[in-house]
Amino acid sequence: MQSAGLTTCPSLITPIYTAQMSKHHAKAIWSGSVPTGKGTLQLGKSGPSVPYNLKARIEEEAGTNPEQMLGAALAGCFSMSVANLIEEGGQSMDGIKIDTTAVVTLAHTDEGFRINKIELVTTGTVPGMTAATFAQLAQQAKDTCPVALLYASANIFLETALAS
């Protein structure tokens, strides 16, 4: 059963989230040429805005970039999925902490720039759980996390408009 686009734990999610689909917004504005221009990424309809530019993308300077946003989305979704699977298994959530870092690699290939690798590094604080069980749940979360699935098989719909 799917609920709110999530599939990892229908028994826990269904009573809380009854919508069949959840839509979330983000916005990007870019001004100028790529080498010297700048942009703003806005999270949510009224969420925080963060600057981005080419140097932040290529040289890890101040600001953010699309790859960091992708990594944050994956790390966040993955961590929630791991926690959900732990809870679904009957584990008390007292003292549980899932700390995940995603390293997104943007490589220049013969075809152009490509994201060719994402490394997920996760550390769990789960009292009473074995490392093998945690590793198994983390793998299951990686295999079912909606953001990870998107990266594997997305249909991207494009709507364009030209402002006058």
N, C-alpha and C positions, 0 to 999 in steps of 0.2 A: 504494500500500500504506500502511495506517495502522498505526502502532505507538505505544503509549503515548499515543494521542490526538494525535500530531503527524503532520503531513503534509508538512513542508517538505523533508525530506531522508531519504527511506526508506533510501538506501544507507548513510548514516552511523548512523542511529538504530537500525535493525533489529538489528544484531549486539549492541548494548549493551542495549537495552530490548526485551524480548520480550513484556511484558504487553500485552494489548489495551486495557486501561483502567487509568487511574491515578486514585485518589481522594485528595483532599486536604481537610483539615478546617480550619474556622475557626469561632469561636464569639463571640457577642455577648451581653452581659448589660446590661440597662438597668434603672435604678431611679429612680422619681420621675416628676414631670411633665416634659414636654419642656423648658419654659423654665428650670427650675431643677435638673432631674435630672442624672444622670451615668451613664456606662456604661463597660464594658471590652470591648475587642476582643482576642480571643486568636487568634494565628496558629499553626496546627498543634495537634496534641493536647497537646504540651508546650512549644510555642514561646513567644515573648514575648507579654506582654499590654500593651496600651496604652490609656490612658484616652481617652474621647471625651465630648463634650457639645455642646449647641447653639451655644455661643459659638465653639468650635473649628470648628464646621461653617459658621457664618454669618460670623464675624468673623476667622477665621484665628488665633485665640488658641492658647495652648499646648494640646497634645493632638493628636489626629488626628480624622479623620472618614471616613465611608464613601467620599466622593468621592476623598479622598487615597489610600485603599486601592485603589479602582478604578484610579486613575491609576498607582499603583505596579505593580499587576498588569499593566496594559497595557504600561508602559514596560519592565518586566522581560521579559515574553514577546516583545515586539517586538525588543528588543536581542538576545536569544538567537536569534531567527529570522534577523535580519540576519547575525549571526556565522555561523550555520549555512549560510546561502546563500553567504556568502563562502568558507567552507571547502569547500562542495560544488562551487564553481567552480574548485577547485584552488589557491586562494591559500594561501600559508603563513600560519599564524596567529600567527607571531612578531610582536610589536609591535602586534597588532590591539587596538583599544579602541573600543567602541560606547557612547556616552554619550547617554542619551535622557531627556528631561523630558516629562511629560504634564501638561497643564493642563486640568483638568476643570471645566467651567462648570455651576454649579447655578443655574438661573434660575427666578424666580417668574412663572408664566404664568396665564392665565385658568383653566386646568385644575388648577392647583396647582404644586408644585415639580417641575421636570423637569431632567434632565441634557440640555442641548441642544447641547453642543459639547465635543469633546475635541481639544486641539491637541497633536500630537506634534512635538517638536523633537529631532532626533538629529544628533549629530556623530560622525563616524567617523575614527579614525586607522587608515588602511589603506595601508601603504607600496606604492607602485606602482599604485594604483587611481585611475582618473579620477573626477571629480565626477559625470559622467553615469552611469557604471557603478554608482557607489555609490547614486545617486538611484534607478536602476532596481531595484537589489536591495532598497532600502528600501521602495519601492512594492510589490514582490512580497511582502516580509515583512508589510507592512500588510494585504495582501490574503489572506494565508494564516495569520497568527498566530492560534492558537486563542482567545486572549482577545479579539482584535479581532473575530473571527467570532462569538463569544458575544454581544458587544454589539450585533451586527447582527441576530442571529436566535436568541435563547435560548428554550428551553422551560424554564420555571422550575416545578419541582415543589414543592409545599407540603405539609409534614406539620406538624400542630399538636397541641399537648397543653396542658392547663391544669393547672398544679401546684396541689395542694391546700394 
